[in-house]
């Protein structure tokens, strides 16, 4: 057991000393809150049901409506700005409460929030994301709800999002970070 711990310690030291800043950050960025609990796949049913519930709420609140999204980008309606603004405020309050009370997950695991660092790629990514959102009338979150409402043309947007993710993953080592 002691030999395993020593090997892990040595390999961690090599990672920190020998890699570029991007490599170290990419190692730290993956699965920060990864669960160490071993649960059967069926235990994730609750998350599927929660997703279905949120999809219904998104449809009823017209958050997935292409027309509402176009109204937002044309500055014709406050509806989407109110929804997004409410989500930001609730998110800020939630993060503050998690930090203040050292909250734990439902399974009792400590929630660890990494501080975020700014880099210019976030500006470019945000512009590309916003442009895609304005053109397609869809962002990745509600794509499935839009497809579920019968807007099957959104499957093209879904495939484009998957392709964009693949392209980024393929070329991310060559991109400035």
C-alpha positions in Angstrom: 0.0 0.0 0.0 2.8 2.4 0.9 4.5 1.7 -2.5 1.3 2.6 -4.4 1.0 5.9 -2.5 4.7 6.7 -3.1 4.2 6.0 -6.9 1.1 8.2 -7.1 3.0 11.0 -5.2 5.9 10.7 -7.6 3.8 10.7 -10.8 1.8 13.7 -9.5 5.1 15.5 -8.9 6.2 14.8 -12.5 2.9 16.1 -13.8 3.3 19.4 -12.1 7.0 19.9 -13.0 7.1 18.6 -16.6 3.9 19.8 -18.2 2.9 23.1 -19.7 0.4 25.3 -18.0 -2.3 24.2 -20.4 -1.6 20.5 -19.7 -1.7 21.0 -15.9 -5.0 23.1 -16.2 -6.6 20.5 -18.5 -5.8 17.8 -15.9 -7.3 19.9 -13.2 -10.4 20.9 -15.2 -11.7 17.4 -15.7 -14.1 15.9 -13.2 -13.3 18.2 -10.2 -16.4 17.0 -8.4 -16.3 13.4 -9.7 -18.1 11.1 -7.5 -16.1 8.4 -5.7 -19.3 6.4 -5.0 -20.0 3.3 -6.9 -23.7 3.1 -7.7 -25.6 1.0 -10.3 -26.7 2.7 -13.5 -30.4 2.5 -12.4 -29.7 4.9 -9.6 -29.4 7.6 -12.3 -33.1 7.3 -13.2 -33.8 10.2 -10.9 -31.7 12.5 -13.0 -33.5 11.4 -16.2 -36.8 12.1 -14.5 -35.5 15.5 -13.4 -34.4 16.3 -16.9 -37.9 15.4 -18.3 -39.5 17.6 -15.7 -37.2 20.5 -16.6 -37.9 19.9 -20.3 -41.7 20.3 -19.6 -41.0 23.4 -17.6 -38.9 24.9 -20.4 -41.6 24.2 -23.0 -44.4 25.6 -20.8 -42.4 28.7 -20.0 -41.6 29.1 -23.7 -37.8 29.1 -23.0 -37.3 26.7 -25.9 -39.4 28.8 -28.3 -37.5 29.9 -31.4 -39.7 33.0 -31.6 -39.0 34.0 -27.9 -35.2 33.5 -28.6 -35.4 35.7 -31.7 -37.4 38.3 -29.8 -34.6 38.4 -27.2 -31.8 38.9 -29.8 -33.9 41.6 -31.6 -34.4 43.3 -28.2 -38.2 43.1 -28.6 -39.1 41.3 -25.4 -37.8 41.1 -21.8 -39.1 37.5 -21.3 -35.8 35.6 -22.0 -33.7 38.3 -20.2 -35.9 37.9 -17.2 -35.5 34.1 -17.2 -31.7 34.2 -17.7 -31.3 37.0 -15.2 -33.3 35.0 -12.6 -31.1 32.0 -13.2 -28.0 34.0 -12.7 -29.2 35.5 -9.5 -30.4 32.1 -8.2 -27.0 30.6 -9.2 -25.1 33.4 -7.4 -27.1 32.9 -4.2 -26.7 29.1 -4.4 -23.0 29.2 -4.8 -22.7 31.7 -1.9 -24.8 29.4 0.3 -22.7 26.3 -0.8 -19.5 28.1 0.2 -20.8 29.6 3.4 -22.3 26.4 4.8 -19.8 23.9 3.2 -22.7 22.1 1.7 -22.5 18.4 0.7 -24.1 16.5 -2.1 -27.2 14.3 -1.6 -24.8 11.4 -1.1 -22.8 13.3 1.5 -19.8 14.2 -0.6 -18.1 17.6 -0.1 -18.8 20.0 -2.9 -15.5 21.6 -4.1 -15.8 24.7 -6.2 -12.6 25.6 -8.1 -11.8 29.3 -8.7 -12.1 30.2 -12.4 -9.4 32.1 -14.3 -10.2 34.4 -17.2 -8.5 33.9 -20.6 -9.3 35.5 -24.0 -10.5 32.3 -25.5 -13.7 32.7 -23.4 -14.5 35.9 -25.4 -14.1 34.1 -28.7 -16.0 31.0 -27.5 -18.8 33.2 -26.1 -19.1 35.1 -29.4 -19.2 31.8 -31.4 -21.8 30.4 -28.9 -24.0 33.5 -29.1 -23.8 33.6 -32.9 -24.9 30.0 -33.1 -27.6 30.6 -30.6 -28.9 33.6 -32.6 -28.8 31.8 -35.9 -30.4 28.5 -34.8 -32.6 29.8 -32.0 -31.3 27.1 -29.8 -28.6 26.6 -27.1 -27.4 23.1 -26.1 -29.5 22.9 -22.9 -33.0 22.9 -24.4 -32.2 21.1 -27.7 -33.8 17.9 -26.6 -36.9 19.7 -25.3 -37.2 21.4 -28.7 -36.9 18.1 -30.5 -39.5 16.7 -28.1 -42.0 19.4 -29.1 -41.8 18.1 -32.6 -39.3 20.6 -34.0 -37.3 17.9 -35.7 -35.3 20.4 -37.7 -33.4 21.0 -34.5 -31.8 17.6 -35.0 -29.5 19.4 -37.4 -28.5 21.8 -34.6 -27.9 18.9 -32.3 -25.7 17.2 -34.8 -23.9 20.5 -35.4 -23.3 20.9 -31.6 -21.9 17.4 -31.4 -19.7 18.0 -34.5 -18.5 21.3 -33.0 -17.6 19.6 -29.7 -15.7 16.9 -31.6 -13.8 19.5 -33.7 -12.8 21.4 -30.5 -11.7 18.2 -28.8 -9.7 17.3 -31.9 -7.9 20.6 -32.2 -7.8 21.9 -28.6 -4.1 21.2 -28.2 -3.3 23.5 -31.1 -5.6 26.3 -29.9 -4.4 29.2 -27.7 -5.5 28.7 -24.1 
